[in-house]
Amino acid sequence: MENFEMTWDKLLSGVRLRKRESTRRDSEDKRNDFDDDYSRLIFSSSVRRLQDKAQVFPLDSSDFVRTRLTHSHEVSTIGRSLGISVEKLLIDNNKLDKDHQGKISSLLAVAGLVHDLGNPPYGHFGEAAIQNFFKNWFENKNNEEFKNQLSEEQVADFKNFEGNAQTFRLLTKLHNLKHNYGYDLSVASLASLIKYPRSSIEGNKDSDTRKQQNLGVSYKKFGYLQSEKERFREVQEFTGIGQHRHPLTFLLEAADDIAYSAADLEDGCKKGVLDYSHILKSLDEHLRNGSEEDKNLYNYFIQKYEENKDRGDRLDNTVQRFRIKAQGYMIKSVAKKFVEVHDDIIQGKFDKDILLNSEAKNVRQVFEDLAKIIFNSKEILMREITGGTVIQGLLEKFVAAVLSKEYTNSKTENGKLFLLISSNYRDIMNSNETDPSTYEKLLLVTDFICGMTDTYALDFYRRLTGIKL
């Protein structure tokens, strides 16, 4: 039987792994531990680089569509709003001590800001490109020698490459400005970011497998690489989450879904991928005969579109106003559902998508249907293929370089490629007294590529291949 105990005192722990205690502040510093975490992150180069990473439309020059940075700020804001509502409801229901007031909202603001920090260039297609490269690479008999030097879990880390796990690695290790604990965030902040508290072997269960084995949503992917296994265990210990999600992870996931689903609709209309008929068809299917709130949203969209008939931005204006109202409804529904299932979450009995199990599930389905149209558009497909070609090309060159015997010889091509990798990442790989393992060398390459922005990756690839000088 698993030994875990989730209490809000532990779940909101300000302990930091480097010193095994909370940050000590002078009497004039009134911030809580998560306000401190936010301050450590907001000025960082890793956060700034999100301004040139795609949310939906890779390599887009428009100043309207979302980037990962604008998306992350929106998730952070929605997370904070959810936190404020949930805190009040929990305190009113004697589920949370008043001494913790302000902590949940601050923690969710942190988690929202950095939840995508480890994602590679070109969004989720970048993840897929890395996964496909390594699946083919490990199946190549010429690489059998290297594969045999890795454990089953280490191989799975690359074949199932996951941005969430890379985020945990970046936050706990890759930012080595002062020490080797990354940003040294509070364990509660780190735990809330782990949507999938599983290894790359334990997780990655498809929907059919999860249904057959009665597994929850936390088994969908994985949350940490083998290189950070011990730090993940320490986070488990200090927060008491065991093999379960941190309760606030459900709210972070909801904030992410609320932000990107509604924003995708706005961006899709602005780019001309969606039109009125697309939206009305989905609204008609999911909201017209739903709850009173669903019907109100359905009628609201039609009413505002009619009111805007003389506007040149008729659809854009209607969609933006609908987005605001829909997001408000989803936020209210998630907060209500969280309090309803609070005890089950604390006991590790709830492992579902909280938004899809709330009163706003039909609204979420509307956005999900419309997103399929967006992601199947020719513009998106072409940009994703471009991004995949770039990542594939970079992986081919740098994996071959770091695994070659002459990678430390700067006079060889492989040695020159090795020196092109950021010295920060090279220093981390070489921090051990022993020679780097094959696993560590492969991590060096994925660290380097995940740290790139969309534009930098494209420009870097062009220069390496002689397309651009």
PEQUIHU-V330556 format. One record per residue. BURIAL is # if it has 9 or more other C-alpha atoms within 8 Angstrom, else .. D_LAST is the distance of its C-alpha to the last C-alpha in Angstrom with 1 decimal. Layout:
<<BURIAL & D_LAST> <BURIAL & D_LAST>>
This chain:
<<. & 60.6> <. & 57.5> <. & 58.3> <. & 56.7> <. & 58.0> <# & 56.2> <. & 57.6> <. & 56.0> <. & 56.6> <# & 54.3> <# & 51.9> <# & 51.2> <# & 50.9> <# & 48.9> <# & 48.8> <# & 45.5> <# & 44.7> <. & 43.9> <. & 47.4> <. & 49.2> <. & 50.6> <# & 49.8> <. & 48.3> <. & 51.0> <. & 51.0> <. & 53.2> <. & 55.9> <. & 54.0> <. & 51.1> <. & 52.2> <. & 49.2> <. & 49.5> <# & 47.3> <# & 45.0> <# & 44.6> <# & 43.4> <# & 40.9> <# & 39.5> <. & 39.0> <# & 37.2> <# & 34.7> <. & 34.2> <. & 32.3> <. & 30.1> <. & 26.3> <. & 26.9> <# & 28.8> <# & 26.4> <# & 23.5> <# & 25.8> <# & 25.0> <# & 21.7> <# & 23.3> <# & 25.0> <# & 28.7> <# & 29.2> <# & 26.4> <# & 22.9> <# & 20.0> <. & 22.6> <. & 22.2> <. & 26.0> <. & 27.7> <. & 30.8> <# & 30.0> <# & 30.2> <# & 27.6> <# & 28.6> <# & 29.4> <# & 31.7> <# & 33.2> <# & 33.9> <# & 35.6> <# & 37.7> <# & 38.7> <# & 39.6> <# & 41.8> <# & 43.5> <# & 44.0> <# & 45.6> <# & 47.8> <# & 48.9> <# & 49.6> <# & 51.9> <# & 53.8> <# & 54.2> <# & 55.2> <. & 58.0> <# & 59.2> <# & 59.3> <# & 61.1> <. & 63.6> <. & 64.2> <. & 64.6> <. & 61.7> <# & 59.7> <. & 61.1> <. & 60.8> <. & 59.3> <# & 56.1> <. & 55.7> <. & 52.3> <# & 50.6> <# & 49.8> <# & 48.1> <# & 46.1> <# & 45.1> <# & 44.0> <# & 41.9> <# & 40.0> <# & 39.7> <# & 38.4> <# & 35.7> <# & 34.2> <# & 35.2> <# & 31.7> <# & 29.9> <# & 29.0> <# & 27.7> <# & 24.2> <# & 21.7> <# & 23.0> <# & 26.6> <. & 29.1> <# & 27.0> <# & 24.7> <# & 27.9> <# & 28.8> <# & 25.5> <# & 26.0> <# & 29.6> <# & 29.0> <# & 26.5> <# & 29.1> <# & 32.0> <. & 30.5> <. & 29.3> <# & 32.8> <. & 34.5> <. & 32.7> <. & 35.2> <. & 32.6> <# & 32.2> <# & 35.9> <. & 36.0> <. & 33.7> <# & 35.5> <. & 38.8> <. & 37.7> <# & 37.5> <. & 40.5> <. & 41.0> <# & 40.1> <# & 36.9> <# & 35.8> <# & 36.9> <# & 34.8> <# & 31.6> <# & 33.1> <# & 34.4> <# & 31.6> <# & 32.7> <# & 31.1> <# & 34.5> <# & 34.8> <# & 31.3> <# & 32.5> <# & 35.6> <# & 33.5> <# & 31.2> <# & 34.2> <# & 36.3> <# & 33.9> <# & 30.2> <# & 30.7> <# & 31.9> <. & 32.1> <. & 35.8> <. & 36.9> <# & 36.2> <# & 37.7> <# & 34.8> <# & 36.0> <# & 39.6> <# & 40.7> <# & 44.3> <# & 45.3> <# & 46.4> <# & 43.0> <# & 41.4> <# & 44.2> <# & 43.8> <# & 40.2> <# & 41.2> <# & 41.8> <# & 42.4> <# & 44.3> <# & 43.8> <# & 41.9> <# & 39.6> <# & 42.6> <. & 45.2> <# & 43.1> <# & 41.1> <# & 44.3> <. & 44.0> <. & 46.5> <. & 49.0> <# & 49.1> <# & 49.6> <. & 52.3> <. & 54.0> <. & 53.9> <. & 54.7> <# & 51.5> <# & 50.2> <# & 46.8> <# & 45.7> <# & 45.4> <# & 42.7> <# & 39.8> <# & 39.5> <# & 39.1> <# & 38.1> <# & 36.3> <# & 38.5> <. & 36.6> <# & 38.3> <# & 41.6> <. & 43.7> <# & 42.4> <# & 43.1> <. & 46.6> <# & 47.1> <# & 46.2> <# & 48.7> <# & 51.3> <# & 51.0> <# & 50.9> <# & 53.4> <# & 51.4> <# & 52.0> <. & 50.2> <. & 50.2> <# & 48.0> <# & 48.4> <# & 50.5> <# & 47.9> <# & 45.3> <# & 47.1> <# & 46.7> <# & 43.0> <# & 42.5> <# & 44.6> <# & 42.7> <# & 39.4> <. & 41.0> <# & 42.6> <# & 39.4> <# & 37.0> <# & 39.5> <# & 40.6> <# & 37.2> <# & 35.8> <# & 38.6> <# & 37.6> <# & 33.9> <# & 34.8> <# & 37.0> <# & 34.6> <. & 32.0> <. & 34.8> <# & 34.9> <# & 38.5> <# & 41.4> <. & 45.0> <. & 46.4> <# & 44.1> <# & 45.2> <. & 48.9> <. & 49.1> <# & 48.0> <# & 50.2> <# & 53.1> <. & 52.7> <# & 52.4> <# & 54.1> <# & 56.7> <# & 59.3> <# & 58.2> <. & 59.6> <. & 60.7> <. & 57.4> <# & 55.5> <# & 57.6> <. & 57.1> <# & 53.3> <# & 53.6> <. & 55.9> <# & 53.8> <# & 50.8> <. & 52.9> <. & 54.7> <# & 51.6> <# & 50.1> <. & 53.3> <. & 53.5> <# & 50.0> <. & 50.8> <. & 50.4> <. & 47.0> <. & 43.8> <. & 42.1> <# & 45.1> <# & 43.4> <# & 40.9> <# & 43.7> <# & 46.0> <# & 43.5> <# & 42.7> <. & 46.4> <# & 47.1> <# & 44.3> <. & 46.0> <# & 49.4> <# & 48.2> <# & 46.4> <. & 49.6> <# & 51.6> <# & 49.4> <# & 49.4> <# & 53.2> <# & 53.7> <# & 51.5> <# & 53.3> <# & 56.6> <# & 55.8> <# & 54.5> <# & 57.8> <. & 59.7> <# & 58.1> <. & 57.7> <. & 60.2> <# & 58.8> <# & 55.3> <# & 56.7> <# & 58.6> <# & 55.6> <. & 57.2> <. & 54.8> <# & 51.4> <. & 50.5> <# & 48.1> <# & 50.1> <# & 48.8> <# & 49.7> <# & 53.1> <# & 53.8> <# & 55.5> <# & 52.1> <# & 51.1> <# & 51.4> <# & 49.0> <# & 46.4> <# & 47.0> <# & 46.3> <# & 42.9> <# & 42.1> <# & 43.0> <# & 40.9> <# & 37.9> <. & 38.1> <# & 37.7> <# & 34.6> <# & 32.9> <. & 33.7> <# & 32.3> <. & 29.7> <. & 27.2> <# & 27.5> <# & 27.4> <. & 24.2> <# & 22.4> <# & 23.9> <. & 22.9> <. & 19.2> <# & 19.7> <# & 21.6> <. & 18.9> <# & 16.4> <# & 19.1> <# & 20.3> <# & 17.0> <# & 16.6> <# & 20.3> <. & 20.2> <# & 17.7> <# & 19.2> <# & 22.8> <# & 22.7> <# & 21.2> <# & 23.8> <# & 26.6> <. & 25.9> <. & 28.2> <. & 25.6> <# & 23.7> <. & 25.0> <# & 23.9> <# & 20.8> <. & 20.6> <# & 20.1> <. & 17.1> <# & 19.3> <# & 20.1> <# & 16.5> <# & 16.1> <# & 19.4> <# & 18.4> <. & 15.5> <# & 18.4> <. & 20.0> <. & 22.7> <. & 25.2> <# & 25.2> <# & 25.2> <. & 28.1> <# & 30.0> <# & 29.7> <# & 30.9> <. & 33.7> <. & 36.4> <. & 38.1> <. & 37.7> <. & 34.7> <# & 32.5> <. & 33.8> <# & 32.0> <# & 32.6> <# & 31.1> <# & 28.0> <# & 27.5> <. & 28.2> <# & 25.5> <# & 22.9> <. & 24.6> <# & 24.9> <# & 21.2> <# & 20.3> <# & 23.2> <# & 22.1> <# & 18.9> <# & 19.1> <# & 18.3> <. & 15.4> <. & 13.9> <# & 14.5> <# & 12.8> <# & 9.6> <. & 9.9> <# & 10.7> <# & 7.9> <# & 5.5> <. & 8.5> <. & 9.2> <. & 6.4> <. & 6.9> <. & 3.8> <. & 0.0>>
